[in-house]
Amino acid sequence: MNYQFLYPIILAAVKELYGLEATEAMIQLQKTRPEFEGQVTVVVFPFVKAARKAPVQVAQEIGEYIVKNSTEIEKFNAVQGFLNLSVATSYWLHQLETIAGDEKYGFQAANGKLMMVEYSSPNTNKPLHLGHVRNNLLGYAIAKIEEANGWKVVKTNIVNDRGIHICKSMLAWQKFGNGETPESSGKKGDHLIGDYYVRFDKEYKKQIEELKAQGMNEEEAKKEAPLIKEAQAMLLKWEQGDPEVRALWKQMNDWVYAGFDETYKQMGVGFDKIYYESNTYLEGKEEVERGLEEGLFYRRPDGSVWADLTKDGLDEKLLLRSDGTSVYMTQDIGTAKLRFQDYPIDKMVYVVGNEQEYHFKVLSILLDRLGFPFGKELVHFSYGMVELPNGKMKSREGTVVDADDLMEKMIDDARAISRDKVNTLPDVTEEEANEIARKVGLGALKYFILKVDPRKNMLFNPEESIDFNGNTGPFIQYTYARIQSVLRKAAAVSPVTAAVQPLRPINSKELALIQRLTEFPAAVKQAGDDFSPAVLCNYAYALACDFNSFYHDYSILNETDEAIRALRITLSASVAKVLRSAFSLLGIEMPERM
């Protein structure tokens, strides 16, 4: 609620009436309950002790003072300790005029601070999957929302482009690939490399079973299988800079990056700065070696380096393996150091699943122990897992949901469902129909994932998400397209000055819409404070529902009273603008026709 004008007059009222030097923190405002007249309710209990009167009398006296001394409040009613205020029509019309004339409505001015948001963080041994979809959509939306709240945001990605998992794909391609390339196979590079990661696992398991048949137990077989030993040797060669291994690594990673770029483009997300583990892990190793010299860490007899975190209520954490190779924690220490060297970061936010909560607790402690002042201030935005009702959709690996397959299916479903609707549009081309299907399909996917509290695990239902009714992206997109159709038919939006003439009381549906529009800045702020795109999803759905209720009951273009028609056109245009703004912060595009 945007009722800032009430604070000064309430403070003046209690001072004059009861001699109370109150503060804004004592003022409690609520939305008036539907069974009472009014739009905003003042809770007067904080003033009762100073007034030495019954709560209902205090509410009555403050109400009389406000009506007498304010042009914004036209009447009131007191119910026990609650003062229900009816805001004047002129106030709401002025609010609509402000909203209609402000293209940046709801967005805050720059605050001069920089926030870095890390998301995606893929491995270069497989394609992006459903878990990455939620991660990327959340990260991108959080970045856009924080920009709307005044932050300068740097969107960043750390690509895990080295390690034993990468060597597994490389080794499998060497042994079984026969020179296959994305061009020769017709596959995206990330899918091709993912296939060889699966092939490694398949052949590795065969070797384990063979060794077990020879009398080894499973743990011994896993360690002694020739493939895993070769992969470990390849990793060691990579870290030693072996030119052949490095050349193969670069070639295969380049294939993967090209595939990732296609996926990111289709998903509608991007980055301002990309870091690579292959560049940052050395920085991390240097910091670990420094910590070892300074007595912050210790070396075990096998040569591995560890941090003892038992005094912090945790356990011991491996930082360097016995062969000197690094682990994820080493890389993250180096990446954090480089980032704070590269940018004047005021807040660092990691968008990473909740299974990594322990990892980021440790990272924060280690950075602080190493003397980095930003160590304690890192924010781990921990989100829940996402699954499908049947466990999986078509997948090239058979165990995970491929991001490309998922987006393709959503667009195909939107095309099939909207075919009849699109065919009713005049002069629709196949190109436009495909573009509408793309926006609706991806909008359905993004909205369904983002509308859930990000900290909760969720079940993504493709069929439910694409519905044109209910709390879905397509429903809100359709509402926006409906308004655009009205505005096109109106030829031009009537001037706001004509729309805001208080010639008559506005009806309850118009009032509900204007009220909802005034709540948009608060929704943007809350979404930023809570790192929760779901707040904007819920707001956009409520606004769309309010508009459709109004649209059902009242005519816009056929209204004979010119002032009323102008008001409704302006109101409709303002709703469309705010829906478009809300969805832009969620990374969702709006089709102009549906």
C-alpha positions in Angstrom: 0.0 0.0 0.0 1.3 3.5 -0.9 -0.2 5.7 1.8 2.8 7.7 2.8 0.7 10.8 3.0 -1.1 9.4 6.1 2.0 9.3 8.3 2.5 13.0 8.9 -1.2 13.6 9.6 -1.5 10.7 12.0 1.6 11.9 13.9 0.1 15.4 14.0 -3.2 14.0 15.2 -1.9 12.1 18.2 0.4 15.0 19.2 -2.4 17.5 19.2 -5.1 15.2 20.6 -2.9 13.4 23.3 0.4 15.2 23.5 2.1 12.1 22.2 5.4 12.5 20.3 4.9 9.3 18.2 7.2 7.9 15.5 6.4 6.4 12.1 7.4 3.0 13.5 4.3 3.2 15.8 1.9 3.6 12.9 0.4 0.3 11.7 -1.5 0.5 8.3 -3.5 -2.5 6.9 -5.7 -3.1 4.0 -9.3 -2.7 5.1 -11.2 -5.9 5.4 -13.8 -6.5 2.7 -16.8 -6.4 5.1 -16.0 -2.8 6.1 -16.1 0.4 4.1 -12.7 2.0 3.3 -9.4 1.1 1.7 -6.9 1.6 4.5 -7.1 0.8 8.2 -5.1 2.4 11.0 -4.5 0.3 14.1 -4.8 2.7 17.0 -3.9 0.5 19.9 -0.3 1.9 20.1 -1.9 5.3 21.0 -4.5 4.1 23.6 -2.2 4.3 26.6 -1.2 7.9 26.0 -4.8 8.8 25.2 -6.2 7.1 28.3 -9.4 6.4 26.4 -11.2 3.3 25.0 -9.8 2.2 21.6 -13.0 2.9 19.7 -13.0 6.5 21.1 -9.3 7.0 20.1 -10.2 5.7 16.6 -13.2 8.1 16.4 -11.2 11.1 17.5 -8.2 10.4 15.1 -10.7 9.8 12.3 -12.4 13.1 12.9 -9.0 14.9 12.9 -7.9 13.3 9.7 -11.1 14.1 7.8 -11.0 17.7 9.0 -7.3 18.3 8.1 -6.8 16.2 5.0 -8.1 16.5 1.4 -7.2 12.8 0.7 -9.6 11.2 3.2 -13.3 11.8 2.7 -14.8 9.7 5.5 -14.0 7.1 8.1 -15.6 4.5 10.4 -14.3 3.2 13.7 -14.5 -0.4 14.7 -13.1 -1.0 18.2 -9.3 -0.2 17.9 -9.4 0.0 14.1 -9.9 3.2 12.1 -11.1 2.5 8.5 -10.4 5.3 6.1 -12.1 6.0 2.7 -9.7 7.7 0.4 -11.1 10.4 -1.8 -11.7 9.8 -5.5 -9.4 12.7 -6.4 -6.5 10.9 -4.7 -7.0 7.7 -6.8 -7.3 9.7 -10.0 -4.2 11.6 -9.2 -2.4 8.2 -8.6 -3.6 7.0 -12.0 -2.3 10.1 -13.6 1.1 9.6 -12.0 1.2 5.9 -13.0 0.1 6.6 -16.6 2.8 9.3 -17.1 5.8 7.4 -15.6 7.4 4.9 -18.0 9.7 3.8 -15.1 6.9 3.4 -12.7 7.7 1.1 -9.8 11.5 1.2 -10.4 13.9 2.9 -8.0 16.6 5.4 -8.8 20.2 4.1 -8.8 21.6 3.6 -5.2 25.3 3.7 -6.2 25.9 0.2 -5.0 27.1 -2.9 -7.0 25.7 -6.4 -6.6 27.2 -9.4 -8.3 24.8 -12.3 -9.0 26.3 -15.6 -9.9 24.1 -18.2 -11.6 24.1 -21.2 -14.0 27.6 -22.6 -13.1 27.5 -25.5 -15.6 30.0 -28.3 -16.0 31.4 -28.7 -19.5 30.8 -32.4 -19.6 27.1 -32.4 -20.3 24.2 -30.2 -21.5 22.1 -27.9 -19.3 19.2 -29.8 -17.6 16.0 -29.0 -15.7 17.9 -28.0 -12.6 19.9 -25.5 -14.6 16.7 -24.1 -16.0 15.4 -23.2 -12.5 18.8 -21.9 -11.6 19.2 -19.7 -14.7 15.6 -18.3 -14.5 15.9 -17.5 -10.8 19.4 -15.9 -11.2 18.4 -13.8 -14.2 15.1 -12.6 -12.6 16.9 -11.7 -9.3 19.4 -9.7 -11.3 16.6 -7.8 -13.1 14.6 -7.2 -9.9 17.7 -5.9 -8.0 18.4 -3.5 -10.9 14.8 -2.3 -10.6 15.5 -1.6 -6.9 18.5 0.6 -7.8 21.4 -1.7 -7.7 24.0 -1.8 -10.4 24.1 -5.6 -11.1 26.8 -7.7 -12.7 25.4 -11.0 -13.9 28.2 -13.6 -13.7 28.8 -17.3 -14.4 31.5 -19.6 -13.3 32.0 -22.4 -15.8 33.4 -25.6 -14.3 35.6 -26.4 -17.3 38.2 -28.6 -15.6 38.3 -31.6 -13.3 37.9 -35.4 -13.3 34.4 -35.2 -14.8 35.7 -33.2 -17.8 38.5 -35.8 -18.3 36.0 -38.6 -18.3 34.3 -37.1 -21.4 37.7 -36.4 -23.0 39.0 -39.9 -22.5 35.8 -41.5 -23.7 35.9 -39.4 -26.9 39.5 -40.3 -27.4 38.8 -44.0 -27.1 35.4 -44.4 -28.7 34.7 -41.1 -30.7 36.4 -42.0 -34.1 36.9 -38.2 -34.7 33.2 -37.4 -34.3 32.4 -33.7 -34.2 29.2 -31.6 -33.8 29.3 -31.0 -37.6 29.7 -34.6 -38.5 27.1 -35.8 -36.0 24.6 -33.0 -36.4 24.4 -32.6 -32.6 24.9 -29.6 -30.5 28.4 -29.6 -29.0 27.2 -29.9 -25.4 24.9 -32.9 -26.3 27.8 -34.6 -28.1 30.1 -34.3 -25.1 27.4 -35.4 -22.8 27.0 -38.6 -24.8 30.6 -39.4 -24.2 30.3 -38.7 -20.5 27.5 -41.3 -20.4 29.7 -43.6 -22.5 32.5 -43.3 -20.0 30.2 -44.3 -17.2 28.9 -47.3 -19.1 32.3 -48.6 -19.9 33.6 -47.9 -16.4 30.8 -49.9 -14.9 31.6 -52.8 -17.2 35.2 -52.8 -15.9 34.1 -52.7 -12.3 31.9 -55.7 -12.8 34.8 -57.5 -14.6 37.2 -56.8 -11.6 34.5 -57.9 -9.1 34.2 -61.1 -11.0 38.0 -61.6 -10.5 37.5 -61.3 -6.7 37.8 -57.6 -5.9 35.3 -55.9 -3.7 33.4 -53.0 -5.2 35.5 -50.2 -3.6 38.7 -51.8 -4.8 37.2 -52.3 -8.3 36.2 -48.6 -8.5 39.8 -47.5 -7.7 41.6 -50.1 -9.8 39.4 -49.9 -13.0 41.8 -48.9 -15.9 39.4 -46.2 -17.2 39.3 -44.2 -13.9 43.1 -44.5 -13.5 43.5 -43.1 -17.1 41.1 -40.3 -16.3 43.0 -39.4 -13.1 46.3 -39.5 -15.1 44.8 -37.2 -17.7 43.7 -34.7 -15.0 47.2 -34.7 -13.6 48.6 -34.1 -17.1 46.1 -31.3 -17.6 47.2 -29.6 -14.4 50.9 -30.0 -15.5 50.0 -28.2 -18.8 50.5 -31.2 -21.2 50.1 -29.7 -24.7 48.2 -32.6 -26.2 45.7 -32.9 -23.3 45.2 -29.1 -23.2 44.6 -29.0 -27.0 41.9 -31.7 -26.7 40.4 -30.0 -23.7 40.2 -26.7 -25.6 38.6 -28.3 -28.7 35.9 -30.1 -26.7 35.2 -27.2 -24.4 34.7 -24.9 -27.5 32.1 -27.3 -28.8 30.3 -27.2 -25.4 30.4 -23.4 -25.2 28.8 -23.1 -28.6 26.0 -25.4 -27.4 25.6 -23.5 -24.2 25.3 -20.2 -26.0 22.4 -21.6 -28.1 20.6 -22.8 -24.9 21.1 -19.5 -23.1 19.8 -17.5 -26.1 16.7 -19.6 -26.3 16.2 -19.3 -22.6 16.6 -15.5 -22.8 19.3 -15.2 -20.2 22.8 -13.8 -20.4 25.9 -12.7 -18.4 28.1 -9.7 -18.1 31.2 -11.6 -17.0 32.1 -15.2 -17.3 34.8 -16.8 -15.1 36.4 -20.2 -15.8 37.5 -22.6 -13.2 40.6 -23.3 -15.3 41.7 -19.7 -14.7 40.5 -19.3 -11.1 41.7 -22.6 -9.5 45.4 -21.4 -9.6 44.5 -18.3 -7.6 42.7 -20.6 -5.1 45.7 -22.9 -4.9 48.0 -19.9 -4.1 45.6 -18.8 -1.3 45.5 -22.4 0.1 49.3 -22.5 0.0 49.5 -19.1 1.8 47.0 -20.4 4.4 49.2 -23.5 4.9 52.3 -21.3 5.4 50.4 -19.1 7.9 49.2 -22.1 9.9 45.6 -21.6 8.9 45.4 -25.1 7.3 47.4 -28.3 7.7 48.9 -31.0 5.5 48.2 -34.7 6.2 50.8 -37.5 5.8 49.5 -38.3 2.3 50.2 -34.7 1.1 46.6 -33.5 1.0 45.8 -30.1 2.5 42.8 -29.7 4.9 41.1 -27.0 7.0 40.0 -27.8 10.5 36.6 -26.2 11.0 35.5 -28.1 14.2 35.7 -24.9 16.2 33.1 -23.4 13.9 30.8 -26.4 14.5 31.6 -28.1 11.2 34.1 -30.8 10.3 37.4 -30.9 8.3 37.4 -29.8 4.7 39.7 -31.0 1.9 41.3 -28.1 0.0 44.0 -29.9 -2.1 44.2 -33.6 -2.9 47.3 -35.7 -2.2 48.5 -35.4 -5.8 48.2 -31.6 -5.6 45.0 -31.2 -7.7 42.4 -28.8 -6.5 38.7 -29.3 -5.5 35.6 -27.1 -6.0 36.3 -25.2 -2.7 39.8 -24.2 -4.0 38.3 -22.9 -7.2 35.6 -20.9 -5.3 38.2 -19.2 -3.1 40.2 -18.1 -6.2 37.1 -17.0 -8.0 35.9 -14.9 -5.1 39.3 -13.3 -4.8 39.4 -12.4 -8.5 35.8 -11.0 -8.5 36.5 -8.6 -5.7 39.7 -7.5 -7.5 37.7 -6.9 -10.7 34.7 -5.1 -9.3 33.9 -2.9 -6.3 31.3 -5.4 -5.1 29.0 -4.3 -2.2 27.0 -7.6 -2.2 27.9 -11.0 -3.7 24.9 -13.4 -4.3 25.4 -17.0 -5.2 22.3 -18.6 -6.8 23.0 -22.3 -6.0 20.8 -25.2 -5.0 20.1 -26.0 -1.3 22.2 -29.1 -1.4 25.2 -26.8 -1.4 24.4 -24.9 1.8 27.3 -26.6 3.7 29.7 -25.6 0.9 28.9 -21.9 1.1 29.1 -21.9 4.9 32.6 -23.3 4.6 33.5 -20.9 1.8 32.4 -17.9 3.9 34.5 -19.2 6.9 37.6 -19.9 4.8 37.5 -16.5 3.1 37.2 -14.8 6.4 40.0 -16.9 7.8 42.2 -16.0 4.9 41.7 -12.3 5.7 39.3 -11.3 3.0 36.9 -8.7 4.5 34.0 -9.8 2.2 34.1 -13.4 3.6 31.3 -13.0 6.1 29.1 -10.9 3.7 28.5 -13.5 1.0 24.9 -14.4 0.3 24.0 -18.0 -0.7 20.6 -17.8 -2.4 19.6 -21.3 -1.7 16.7 -22.7 -3.8 14.9 -26.0 -3.9 15.0 -28.8 -6.4 12.6 -29.1 -9.4 11.2 -32.4 -10.7 8.5 -33.6 -13.2 5.4 -35.6 -12.3 6.7 -38.6 -14.2 10.3 -38.2 -13.1 11.6 -37.4 -16.5 10.8 -36.1 -20.0 12.6 -37.1 -23.2 16.2 -37.0 -22.4 19.4 -37.8 -24.3 20.9 -39.3 -21.2 17.8 -41.1 -19.9 18.3 -39.8 -16.4 17.9 -36.0 -16.5 15.5 -33.6 -18.2 17.4 -31.9 -21.0 16.9 -28.1 -21.0 16.8 -27.9 -24.8 14.2 -30.7 -25.0 12.1 -29.1 -22.3 12.0 -25.7 -24.1 11.3 -27.3 -27.4 8.4 -29.3 -25.9 6.9 -26.2 -24.2 7.0 -24.2 -27.5 5.5 -27.2 -29.4 2.7 -27.5 -26.8 2.0 -23.8 -27.0 1.8 -24.0 -30.8 -0.7 -26.9 -30.6 -2.8 -25.3 -27.9 -2.9 -21.8 -29.4 -3.4 -22.9 -33.0 -7.1 -22.3 -32.9 -6.7 -19.0 -31.1 -4.0 -17.8 -33.5 -6.0 -18.7 -36.5 -8.7 -16.2 -35.4 -6.2 -13.3 -35.7 -6.5 -11.4 -39.0 -3.5 -11.6 -41.3 -1.4 -13.8 -39.0 1.7 -15.1 -40.8 3.4 -18.4 -40.0 6.4 -16.4 -38.7 4.2 -14.5 -36.3 2.4 -17.6 -35.2 5.7 -19.3 -34.4 6.9 -16.2 -32.5 3.7 -16.2 -30.4 4.2 -19.9 -29.7 7.7 -19.2 -28.6 6.8 -16.4 -26.2 3.8 -18.3 -24.8 5.7 -21.6 -24.4 8.7 -20.1 -22.7 6.5 -17.7 -20.7 4.6 -20.7 -19.4 7.8 -22.5 -18.4 9.3 -19.4 -16.8 6.2 -18.3 -14.9 5.4 -21.8 -13.6 8.9 -22.1 -12.1 9.2 -18.6 -10.8 5.8 -18.4 -9.2 6.9 -21.0 -6.6 8.7 -19.8 -3.4 12.3 -20.4 -4.6 13.3 -21.9 -1.4 10.8 -24.8 -1.8 11.2 -27.9 -3.8 8.7 -27.9 -6.7 7.0 -30.2 -9.2 6.9 -28.8 -12.7 3.9 -29.9 -14.7 4.2 -28.9 -18.4 0.5 -29.5 -19.1 -0.7 -27.4 -16.2 1.8 -24.6 -16.9 0.5 -24.0 -20.5 -3.2 -23.5 -19.5 -4.7 -20.2 -20.6 -6.8 -20.1 -17.4 -5.7 -19.9 -13.8 -2.4 -18.8 -12.3 -0.2 -19.3 -15.4 2.0 -17.3 -17.6 -0.3 -17.7 -20.7 -3.3 -16.3 -18.7 -1.4 -13.1 -17.9 0.0 -12.9 -21.4 -3.5 -13.3 -22.8 -4.7 -10.5 -20.5 -2.0 -8.2 -21.8 -2.7 -9.1 -25.4 -6.4 -8.4 -24.8 -5.6 -4.9 -23.5 -3.4 -4.3 -26.5 -6.2 -5.2 -28.8 -8.5 -2.7 -27.0 -5.9 0.0 -27.3 -5.3 -0.6 -31.0 -9.1 -0.4 -31.6 -9.2 2.8 -29.6 -6.6 4.1 -32.1 -4.9 6.2 -29.4 -4.9 6.5 -25.6 -7.0 9.5 -24.4 -5.0 12.2 -22.7 -4.6 11.5 -19.0 -5.8 15.0 -18.1 -9.2 14.2 -19.7 -9.3 10.8 -17.8 -8.7 12.2 -14.3 -11.5 14.8 -14.1 -13.4 13.8 -11.0 -16.8 14.1 -12.8 -18.2 11.1 -10.8 -17.2 8.5 -8.2 -15.2 5.7 -9.8 -16.8 2.3 -9.5 -15.5 -0.5 -7.3 -13.8 -2.4 -10.1 -12.0 0.7 -11.3 -11.0 1.5 -7.7 -9.7 -2.0 -7.2 -7.5 -1.7 -10.3 -6.0 1.6 -9.4 -5.3 0.4 -5.8 -3.6 -2.7 -7.2 -1.5 -0.5 -9.6 -0.3 1.6 -6.6 1.0 -1.6 -5.0 3.4 -2.4 -7.8 6.4 -0.4 -6.3 6.0 -2.2 -3.0 5.9 -5.6 -4.8 9.1 -4.8 -6.7 10.8 -3.7 -3.4 9.6 -6.9 -1.5 10.8 -9.1 -4.4 14.2 -7.4 -4.1 14.4 -7.6 -0.3 13.4 -11.2 -0.3 15.2 -12.3 -3.4 11.8 -13.7 -4.5 10.5 -13.5 -8.1 7.4 -15.3 -6.8 6.3 -12.0 -5.2 6.0 -10.4 -8.7 4.3 -13.5 -10.1 1.6 -13.3 -7.5 1.3 -9.6 -8.0 0.9 -9.9 -11.8 -1.7 -12.6 -11.4 -3.7 -10.6 -9.0 -3.6 -7.5 -11.3 -4.6 -9.6 -14.3 -7.5 -11.1 -12.3 -8.7 -7.6 -11.3 -8.6 -6.4 -14.9 -10.5 -9.4 -16.2 -13.2 -8.9 -13.6 -13.5 -5.2 -14.6 -13.5 -6.1 -18.3 -16.3 -8.6 -17.8 -18.5 -6.1 -16.0 -17.8 -2.8 -17.9 -17.5 -1.8 -21.5 -14.5 0.3 -22.5 -14.8 1.2 -26.2 -18.6 1.2 -26.2 -18.9 3.5 -23.2 -20.9 6.6 -24.4 -19.6 9.0 -21.8 -16.3 10.3 -23.3 -14.7 11.1 -19.9 -15.5 7.6 -18.6 -14.2 6.0 -21.7 -11.0 8.0 -21.6 -10.5 7.0 -17.9 -11.0 3.3 -18.8 -8.6 3.5 -21.7 -6.0 5.2 -19.5 -6.6 2.6 -16.8 -6.3 -0.3 -19.3 -3.1 1.1 -20.7 -1.6 1.5 -17.2 -2.5 -2.1 -16.4 -0.8 -3.3 -19.6 2.3 -1.3 -18.8 2.6 -2.6 -15.3 2.0 -6.2 -16.4 4.7 -5.8 -19.1 7.1 -4.3 -16.5 6.5 -7.1 -14.0 7.1 -9.8 -16.7 10.2 -8.0 -18.0 11.7 -8.4 -14.5 10.9 -12.1 -14.7 12.5 -12.4 -18.1 9.2 -13.2 -19.8 8.2 -11.6 -23.1 4.7 -10.3 -23.8 3.0 -11.1 -27.2 1.1 -8.1 -28.6 -1.5 -10.5 -30.1 -2.8 -13.9 -29.1 
